[in-house]
Structures are given as structure tokens and as C-alpha cells.
Amino acid sequence: MIRSEQETIRLGSLQQIKDLGINPFPAEEFIISHRSNELSENFEVDKEVTMAGRLMSRRIMGKASFAELKDSEGSFQLYINRDEICPEEDKTLYNTVFKKLLDRGDFIGIKGKTFLTKVGEPSVKVSELTILAKTIRPLPAVKTDEDGNVHDAFVDPELRYRMRYVDLVVNDHVKETFIARSKIIKAIRDNFDSKGWLEVDTPVLQNIPGGAAARPFITHHNALDIPLYLRIANELYLKRLIVGGFEGVYEFSRNFRNEGMDRTHNPEFTVLELYVAYKDYNWMMGAMENLISDACKAVHGTTKATLAGSEIDFTPPYARVTMRDAILEHTGVDIDEHDEKGLRAECKKLGIDTDSSMGRGKLIDELFGEKCEHTYIQPTFITDYPVDMSPLTKAHRDKPGYTERFELMINGTEVANAYSELNDPIDQRDRFESQLALAERGDDEAMFIDQDFIRALEYGMPPTSGVGIGIDRLVMMLTDQTSIQEVLFFPQMRPESK
């Protein structure tokens, strides 16, 4: 491995520390009494504290120095006096180790007492200093000049996503996004738990990739000598649990789809799926309005958030527009008046690419996706999808040819997809067989026939409503991010070139 000059110098410092008999990677527990935010918010003079974190800067002034310690909650100022940390004759810890061999980014632990500097700055006067971990690679040194201009910022997206561990250290706002993500998930979990619904786990490796129309990742189980699929959805397993007698079940599911990558798609992503017996999609719309407005309040303290310069108002109720009306409004095409051939012709007129594998449902999906979806900025339920598009959805009670399904659009992106669930096993088998016909035409996103799921339905499933929420996309909406990579700790990346 070829090392940079700074890395070579740091390796030399590491060896010198070892030569002094100091372990730069000690195994002992270091007990922390205070973290920076707690100390700042409840500051008292003459309080004994122990703290740990990264050494981010030093201002050496002969026998004394000021330093910045950065921990998991923020930063705090240290005052380090040579004779305080080296009360005996040997001053090596200060003169050699602290001044010369420690570097920006090294982990240290300190013990000391709080005080105010002459200019009133809360600080800790250090009495003991311990090296906890020596760094080899230097952190990016972001600088701000007198005019407020930032230099050497760590902003290259590819580097930030590939080295998120560095991104989190030097870009404080990044951590805030992931803290908000955790709050959103907690708000959802608290909401569901308060209603007595059960959080469950279902298989990631599946014999049949069911529950959605998507291209799966395929792997192989050596002991069984069978192909297995990484799940594209957990829907069919959760509905099996409703058959089994649970009234409400949910799962935060890691799903995998072997599809393209862009600002709203990552091949591995998190979906929340919820299924509640004896409910329908009308009830679910109200439940989603309350859930998402509560999630917004958990992050912002209000039901309004800013996204890409626009204010998004998550206050219920949300607008409701049927799929047919949305397409008619934005394209002039009435889908009720066209079969597959007619829809293909309309797509061609509108400049939408199609191929022979696309059935009527896929063509309608393309029409909406290309010409309508991006127009719905404020939260909007797109309702009543054609049966061709919804193989797992109950037929609409009043509209022949349609289903009781909605998708929630926010900022031109689908965030949630919900149904009155199909619980008629005979109808379900017919829908699966229609999907099989599409697969035979070359549609690699068509669903498989899941014989065990049909068997489960034959044992009886009560009327049920289910929803899937794209957690990554919801976090984007509530944290003012326009790229899914900003809300994933480690988004998928191409391998680094050698």
C-alpha cells in the first residue's frame, strides 16, 4: 500500500507513542460522566467531569493549550496545562505526546473540572489525559475564512456516500438527518404499538418473490440446492399472519429490487408494511394522514416542512384524485375508452416508450408516471387503480374494472401504496394467472403464482386493509433531502476502481 506523506508521519508518531510505553489502543473501559451537550446546557463551575471524543483542534501556547474535543453530541473546549497533567518531573505526556505526537481526529479521554475562561467561555481544565485511539488517516480540514467562505469542504457526493464515516465526522448536519430518521421510525412504531398491533419479522430469503411487481435478486442455497430470492416485499407473509388470527401486524422490512438506481431508488431499501383486519382503504387513508402528520411533528414540532424550497403541509385531510381523473386531466386520455392497443397508441402520441411485453396495466402506469406523478407536490391520494395494475387488490365495490387501491404522492414521488386486500382465493388465483401470462410475454416484473399463499387464503382471511410506506422516501420528505442517498447510511455504490 502506498501511503501519503501525512499517513507516513502519523505512522511514525504511532510508533513513537508505543516506544514511550503508551498503548495507543487501550482495551480498558473509559467511563464517561458527561457529554458536550449536557455540559453546555447545564453548565456549572467546578464540576468534576470525564469526557471522551476526538481531538479536533489545538492552540498551543507554551506550557498551556486550548483544544476542541468532539464527542457524539457536539464539541467542548478543553484547557490543558502542562503542570496539571504532568505534576511530576517527567513532562513527556505534554511536551512530546500532546504537542507533537497527537493529531487532529485522535480519540482521547480526559478528566478535569469545569471553569469559565476570562472571556466567559465554558471549558474543562484537564487534570488527566488518556490516548484512546490513534488515527492513521487525516480527516478533511474544512476551513472558513474571515469573509465566511468555506474551503476544502467534504462535499463530493461519491466520497461522502462511500466514506460515510468521514462524512458524519466533518459534516454535522448529516448526523441530524439520521437522528430525524430514527425519530420518524420511533413515532410510527409508538403509534402502532399504542393500538396493540404486533411488530413481526418475516423471511428475507423466499422461494417465490411475491407481494410486488419487481425484478428480484436471485441467490442459491447450497444445502438445499435450490434458487432463492431476496424479498421484493413482505406483503404475502404478513397477510398469512392475518389468516393466522392476528388483527394487526407490521414490519419494518429491508427489501431488495434488481432495478435501476436514481435519486429515489436504491436496490436495498426500507419499507414499513401494516395490515389490519376488518378495515378498508378508506379507513387506511385516514390512518395514513394521522400517521404521517404525527411523524412530521416528531421531527419539526409542526405539521409543515420545507422541501426543495417549497412548504409541504402534512395537515389532514389530503386531496384525493382517482387514477382515471389524474390521467385525463394531465394527458386528455380517458383510460376507460381504450384497450391495450389503444393505450399503446396514446402512449406513442405522448412520446412515451413502450414495448410488446407491457400489458394494459403497465401502459397505464407509464402514462401516470411520465405525465402526472411529478405534478402532485402537496400530499395527495391517487385512488381507484384499474384491476390490470393491482393483482393483490380487492375489486372496487362500485366501479367495475377498478380496485380499492391508493398511492400517496408527495413532492411528485410515491411514498405509500395501500389496498383493500383481495381475500377471495379464486379471484386471487385468476389474478396470478394473468400475471403469469404477462411473464410469458417477457415482463420480468410480473408476479409469480404463490400456491401456498392461495392455500392460506382458502383457509379464510377477514376483510383487511394493508399499506406499504417507503421509509427512505418519507424521511427525504421530512428532512428536505432530494436524494435517497442522503438518508441511507451506506447507499449502494459501484466498486472503487483499482
N, C-alpha and C positions, 0 to 999 in steps of 0.2 A: 504493500500500500504506500502510495506517495503522499506524504504529509506536507501541509502548508507550513510556512515559517512559524506562524503563531502556534500551531499544533505542536511543532517540534520543541518550541520554547516551553510550552506547558508540560510536555512530557518530561522535559529536563527538570522543571520545578517539582513535578510529582516525585521524581526520583530523589531530589534533594530533601524533600519532606520525609520520605522514607528513611533516608540516610541519617536524619536527625532523630530517628526513633519514634516518629509520629506516624500513626496509622491513618492514612488519608481516607480510608473507607471503614470506619469502625462498625462493629456489629452491635454494640450495646444500645439499648433503648435510650432515647433522649426525650425526657419528659417535658412537655410544653405547658406552661401555665397560662399564657396569653397569646392571642394573635393580634395582628396590627389593627384591624377594625375595632375590636373590642377595647383595645388600649386607647385608641383615639376617641371613641365615643364615650368612654367612661374614665377619662384621664384623671389621675390623682398623682400628686408629687410624693416621692419617697415610697413607691410601691415596689416590692421585690418581684421581679419577673424573670421567666426563662422563655426564650423565643428561638425559633429556627427558621431558616429560609435561605434564599440566595443572596450573596453579596453582589449588589448591583452597581455600586459606585463607592469611591473613596476620595476624600480630600485630606491628604497627609500634610500636617503642619508640624514637622519636627517630632516632638515627643507625644503629640496628641493628633487625633484624626477624627473626622466625621465620616460616617458611612451610611449607606442606604441598605436596609435589609428588606427583601421582598418575600412574603410568605403567601399562603393560599388565599388570603383575604385582602391583601394590599401591601403597602410599604410603610416602614417606620424608620426614623432617624436614630442612629447609634453614635455615641461619643466614646471613643476608645483612647484611653490614656496609657502610655507605656508602663508607668509605675503601678497602675491599678491592676493590669492583667499580668504584670511581671513584678511582683512585690519583692522577690529575691534578687540577688546579684545578676542572675542569668536573664538577659533581656532578649534572648533569641526569638521567643514567640512573637514579640512586636517588631523588633528591628529587622529580622530576617523573614520569618514566616508571613506575618501580616503585611508588611510593607513591600516585600519582594516576591514571595512565592505564591501568595493567593491571587486569584484573578476574578474578574467580573464573571458572575454565574456560579462560582463555587458555593456549595452549601456549608453553612456554619451554624453552630448553636451558641447562644450567649446567655449569660446570667448577669443581672445587674439591677439597678434601681432607677426609677423614673425621676426626671427633673425637667425644669424649663430652662432653656438657654437664655442668654442675655437679651435676645430679641424675641423671647416668648415662644420658642419652638419646642413642642413636646418631644422629649428624647429619652433614651436609656443610656445611663453611664455604665459601661460594661466592666464587670469585675472578673468574669471568666469567659474565655473564648475557646470553642472546640471546632476542629475541622470535621465535617460530617460526610462530605463527598467532594473530591477534586474533579473539575471538568477538564476535558481534553480539547474539545472544540469550542471556539469562542462564539458567544451569542452575537447576533446582529446588533450593532451600536447605532440606535436611532437617535438623531440629534435635532434639536430645534434652535435656530439662530435667534438673534435679537429681534428680528422682524417677524418671528413666528413661522418661518419657513422650515419644513421638516426635511431632513436629509437622511439618506441611507435607510429609509423605512423598509420594513419587511412586508412588501405588498404584492409581489409576484404571485398570482393565484396558484400556479402549479407548484411553486416552492411551499406556499402556505399549506395547501392541502396535503402535499406529500410529507411535509415535516410539521404536522400539526402540533407536535410537542414544542417546537420552537415558536410557532405562531401564538400559542397560548401564553408563552412567557413574555413575549415582547409586545404583543397587541392585546391590551387589557380588555378591549371591547368584545373580543372573540369569546372570552370566557363568559361574558354576560349573556351572549346568545344561548350558550348551552345551559346556563343556570335557568334562563327563561324556559328552555325546552323541558327541563326537569319539573318546573312549576306547572307547566301545562299538563304534563302527564299525571302529576300528582292531583291536580284539580279534577281531571277526568276520572281517575281511579277513586278519589273520595266521593265523587258524585255517584258512581255506580255502586260502590260499597255501601253507601248510605241507603240504597234501595234494596239491599240484600242480594244483589246479583253476584255470581261467583266468578272469580278470575281463574282461568284454567290454562293448561298447556296442551297443545296438540302436535302431531308429528310434523317435523320438518322434511324428513325423507318419506316420500309417498310412492306407492305403487302406481298411482294414477294422478297426474297433476290436475286437480279439479278445482272448481269454485270460481274460475275466471277464464276469460278468453285471452291467453297469452302464450308466448313461446317459452318452454321451460328449459332449465339446465338439466342435463342428464348425467348421472354417475352410475357406478356399478358396485354391487355388493358382492365381494369375493366369496364369502362363506356360503351365501345362498345362490350365487351365480345367477343373479337377476339384475336387470336395469332398475334403477330407482331415480326419482325426480326430486329436485329441490322444490318445495312447495311454491306455487304461484299465488295461493290463497289458502286460508284455513276454514272457509265457509262450510264445506260439506261435513267436516268433523264437528264443528260447533253445532250444526243442526242435528247431527246424530245424538248429541248430548241433550237437546230439547226432546228428541224422541225418547231418550232415556229417563226423562222426568224432571230435569232442571227447568225452572221457569225463566231464569235469566242467566246467561253466561257471556263472558267477554274474554278477549285475549289481545295483548299487545304482541303482534306477530311479526317476526322477521321473514319477509317474503323475497323471492328471487325470480326475476324475469330476464330472459336472454334476449334483450331488446336494445334499442339504441340508447345513447346517453346524451342528455342535453341539460339545460338549466332546471328542468323539473323532473328529470328521470335519472335514477341511479339503479344499476342492476340489482342491488340489495337495498331494501327499504323497509320502513316500519309502518304497519297498518294496524289500527285498532278495529276489531270486529266485535259487534254486540248483537245478540239475538235474544228477544223477549217474547215469550209465549202470550197468546191472546191479544196481540196488538197488530195494527196495520200501518201502512206507510204514512197515513195522515197523522197518526199519533207520533210516529218517528220524526216527522218534520218538526213538530213542537218540541220534542225531546232534544233534537239537534240544535235548535235555536237557543234553548236554555243552556245546553252543554257548552256550546262554543262561546256564547256571551260570557259565561262564567270563566272559561279559560282565558278570555281576553282580560277580564277583571283581575285574574290571578297574576297577570304579568304587568298590566298598566294601571290597575286600580279603577278602570273605567271600561265601558263597552266600545270605546273608539280607539283606533290605532292608525298610525300613518304608514303607508306602504307606497314606495316609489313616488313620493311627493303628493299622493292622494290620501284623503282621510277615508278610512273604511269604517263604517258604522255597523257594529255587530249587534245593535239593539234589536230584539224581536219586535214585530214579526218581519220575516224576509219575503221578498217578492216571489211569486210563483208563476211560472210560464210553462205551458206544455211544449213538448218537443216539436209537435206539429206547428204550433204558432210561432215558435222561435225560428224555425227554418223558413216558414212562409214570410215572416217579417223581414228577414235579412237576405233572402235569395229570390223570393217570389215563387218558390216551388212548393206546391201542395203535395206532400208525400202520399196523401190518400188517393191521389189521382194517378199514381204511377206504380207499375210493377217493376221488377228488377231491370228489364230492358229500358224502360222509360227513365228510371232514375240514373242509369248509366249514361244515357244521352244528356240528361240535365247536368250531370257532373262534368261531362265533356264541354258543354256550353260555358260552364263556370270556370273552366281551366283546372279542374280537379283531376289528378291522375288516378286511374283505376286499372284493375287487371281482371282476368277471367275468373280468378279464384274468389272474388268478392261477391257475396250474396246480397240480397236486398238490405239486410240489417247493416252490413259493413258499409254499403254505399250511403245509407242514411247517416251513419256515424261519421263518415268522411265529410258529408255536407255540413253537419253541425260543427265538427271540429275545425274545418277550414274557414267557414264563413260566419259562424255565430259565436262560438265559445269565447273568443277574446273580447267580446263586447260586454260581457257581464262582469263589471268591476265590483259593485256592491253585492253582498251576499244574495244569491238568487237560487231558488229551487227550480230546476228544469224537470218537469214531471211527465208521466204517462208516455213511456217509451214503447215503440212498436214491438210486437211479440218477436219479430225477427232478430231484435237486438238483445233479448233478455231471456235466455233459456232456463233460468232458475227462478223466474218471477211469476207470481200468480196473475192470471188473466184479469184485465180490468173489469170491474163489476158492471160498468155502464157503457164501455166503449169497446165494441168488438174489434179485434186486431191489435189492441193495445194491452199494456201491462201496468200494474201498480208499482211503478218504479220512479225514483227521483235521483238526480245528482245535484249536489250543492256546488255552485260555481262562485268563486271569489277571485277577484283580480284576473279574470279571464282563464282561470285554471280550475279543474275539477278537484274538490277536496274531499267529498264524501259521496258514496253510492249506496242507495238503500232500496229495499223491496218490501212489499207484502209477499212473504216467501211462498213459493209453489209447494204445496203439500199433497197434491194429487199424484200418486206414483205412476198412474197410467199416462197422464199428461206429461209427467217428467220424463218417462221413457221416450215418448214421441219427440219431445224437445231434444233429448240427447241424440236420437237417431237423425234428426235434422242437422245437428252439428256434425255428426259423422259424415253425412253427405257432403258438407262443406269441406271437411278434411280431405275427402277423396278427390275434391276439385283442386286441392293444393293450398287450402287455407291452413297454414301451420299454427294459427292461434285458435282454431276451433276446439271445442271441448271433447274430451274422451267420454265414453259411456262408463259411468261408475256403477257397476252392478250391485255392489254392496250398499251404496247409498240408496239405490232404488229399493233394495230389500229392507233397509231401515225405514224408509217412508211407508212401506207396506205394513209395517207394524204400527203405523199411525203417528203423525206429527200434528200437534194442535195448530190452529192459526197462529202465525208467528211473523214478527217484523224483524228484519236484520239490517245492519248498516256496516259499511266499511269506511273508515276515515283515514286518509293519508296523513299520518302524524308529521312526517317531514314537511309536507306542503303546508299543513296547518301552522307549524312552527314558523315557516317562512312568512306566512301572512301576519303573524302576531309579533314578529321581530324585525320587520322591514328588511327582509332579505329577498333578492330576486333570483338567487341561485340555490339549488338544493345542496350544492357542495358546501355552502356556508353553514348549514345546520346539521351536517354529518361530521362526526369527529374525523373519520377516515374514509372519505369517498373513494370510489374505485378510480384507479389511475393506471395508465399504461406503465409497463415496467420501465425503469430508468435505463437509458441507453448506456452501454458499457463505455 
